[in-house]
Amino acid sequence: METVKIALKDIKHKQLHLGVHFAFICSLRPGEIVGLTWDSINFAHGTIRIDKALGRYSKRAIEELPGDEIIKVFPSKTENANSQLVLKLTKTEESNRWFELPKPLLEEFKERKQLVDAQKDY
C-alpha cells in the first residue's frame, strides 16, 4: 500500500489519479479499466463489479462474436477502418468479479461521478 501512496502522491490531474489508483488497487486488465461504467459501482456498499471490457476487434471478428455478449459497437472514425471499439461482457464467468473499494478510492469515484453528472446538466 505504501508503494501506491508514493506513486499517487505527485499525480495532480484528478482523472489520471483516479485511473492509476483504480488500476493499482484492483489489478485489472486495461480493457476492464476502460470498460467500466457507472452501473458497475455500488456506492452504497462500496463495491465495484467487473463484468465488461472495451476492446478493439476486426470487423470480421465482431460479426463472429455472440450478439448477447456485445453491449455497444462504437462507430469507426474513418470509412475504411478495419476495426472498431467494442464494449462487451467479459469472456468468462470467472472474469466477472466484485471488489470492495477502499474508502479513499470510493471517495474519488464519488467526486468524479458528481463532476460528470454536473456536466450533463449543460
C-alpha positions as CSV (number, residue, x, y, z in Angstrom):
1,M,0.0,0.0,0.0
2,E,2.9,2.3,0.7
3,T,4.1,1.9,-2.9
4,V,0.6,3.0,-4.1
5,K,0.7,6.1,-1.9
6,I,4.2,7.1,-3.3
7,A,3.0,6.5,-6.9
8,L,-0.1,8.6,-6.4
9,K,1.4,11.4,-4.4
10,D,2.5,13.6,-7.3
11,I,-0.3,13.0,-9.7
12,K,-2.2,16.3,-9.8
13,H,-4.6,15.5,-12.7
14,K,-7.7,14.1,-10.9
15,Q,-8.9,11.8,-13.7
16,L,-5.4,10.3,-14.2
17,H,-5.1,10.0,-10.4
18,L,-8.4,8.1,-10.2
19,G,-7.4,5.8,-13.1
20,V,-3.9,4.9,-11.7
21,H,-5.4,4.5,-8.2
22,F,-8.1,2.2,-9.5
23,A,-5.6,0.2,-11.6
24,F,-3.2,-0.3,-8.6
25,I,-6.0,-1.3,-6.2
26,C,-7.9,-3.8,-8.3
27,S,-5.1,-5.1,-10.6
28,L,-7.3,-5.1,-13.7
29,R,-6.6,-5.6,-17.3
30,P,-6.6,-2.4,-19.4
31,G,-9.8,-3.3,-21.2
32,E,-11.6,-3.9,-17.9
33,I,-10.5,-0.5,-16.6
34,V,-11.7,1.5,-19.7
35,G,-14.8,-0.7,-19.9
36,L,-16.0,0.5,-16.5
37,T,-19.5,2.1,-16.5
38,W,-21.3,3.9,-13.6
39,D,-23.7,1.0,-13.2
40,S,-20.7,-1.1,-12.2
41,I,-20.2,0.8,-8.9
42,N,-22.4,0.2,-5.9
43,F,-21.8,3.4,-4.0
44,A,-23.9,2.3,-1.0
45,H,-21.9,-0.8,-0.4
46,G,-18.5,0.5,-1.6
47,T,-18.1,-2.3,-4.2
48,I,-17.4,-2.5,-7.9
49,R,-18.4,-5.2,-10.4
50,I,-16.1,-6.1,-13.2
51,D,-18.3,-7.6,-16.0
52,K,-17.4,-5.6,-19.1
53,A,-14.3,-4.9,-21.2
54,L,-13.5,-2.5,-24.0
55,G,-11.5,-3.9,-26.9
56,R,-10.6,-3.3,-30.5
57,Y,-11.8,-6.0,-32.8
58,S,-11.6,-6.5,-36.6
59,K,-15.0,-6.1,-38.3
60,R,-14.9,-9.8,-39.2
61,A,-14.3,-10.8,-35.5
62,I,-17.2,-8.6,-34.4
63,E,-19.5,-10.5,-36.8
64,E,-18.4,-13.7,-35.1
65,L,-19.0,-12.5,-31.5
66,P,-22.2,-13.8,-30.0
67,G,-24.7,-10.9,-30.1
68,D,-25.6,-11.3,-26.5
69,E,-22.0,-10.6,-25.4
70,I,-21.9,-7.2,-27.2
71,I,-23.1,-4.1,-25.3
72,K,-22.1,-1.5,-27.8
73,V,-20.1,-1.2,-31.1
74,F,-18.7,2.2,-31.4
75,P,-18.7,3.9,-34.8
76,S,-15.4,4.0,-36.8
77,K,-13.6,7.3,-37.1
78,T,-12.8,6.6,-40.8
79,E,-14.7,4.9,-43.6
80,N,-12.1,2.4,-44.4
81,A,-11.2,1.3,-40.8
82,N,-10.6,-2.4,-40.4
83,S,-11.5,-2.5,-36.7
84,Q,-13.9,-0.9,-34.2
85,L,-14.1,-0.5,-30.5
86,V,-16.5,-2.8,-28.8
87,L,-17.8,-2.8,-25.2
88,K,-18.7,-6.3,-24.4
89,L,-19.3,-8.7,-21.5
90,T,-16.1,-10.3,-20.1
91,K,-15.0,-13.5,-21.7
92,T,-15.9,-15.9,-18.9
93,E,-18.0,-16.2,-15.7
94,E,-14.7,-16.3,-13.8
95,S,-13.8,-12.9,-15.2
96,N,-16.9,-11.4,-13.6
97,R,-15.9,-10.4,-10.1
98,W,-16.6,-7.9,-7.3
99,F,-14.1,-5.8,-5.5
100,E,-14.5,-3.9,-2.2
101,L,-13.3,-0.4,-2.8
102,P,-11.1,1.3,-0.1
103,K,-12.7,4.4,1.2
104,P,-10.2,6.9,-0.5
105,L,-10.8,5.2,-3.9
106,L,-14.6,5.2,-3.3
107,E,-14.5,8.9,-2.5
108,E,-12.6,9.6,-5.7
109,F,-15.2,7.8,-7.7
110,K,-18.0,9.7,-5.9
111,E,-16.2,13.0,-6.7
112,R,-15.8,12.0,-10.4
113,K,-19.5,11.0,-10.6
114,Q,-20.6,14.3,-9.2
115,L,-18.5,16.2,-11.8
116,V,-19.8,14.0,-14.7
117,D,-23.4,14.5,-13.5
118,A,-22.9,18.3,-13.2
119,Q,-21.5,18.4,-16.7
120,K,-24.6,16.6,-18.1
121,D,-26.8,19.5,-16.9
122,Y,-25.2,21.8,-19.5
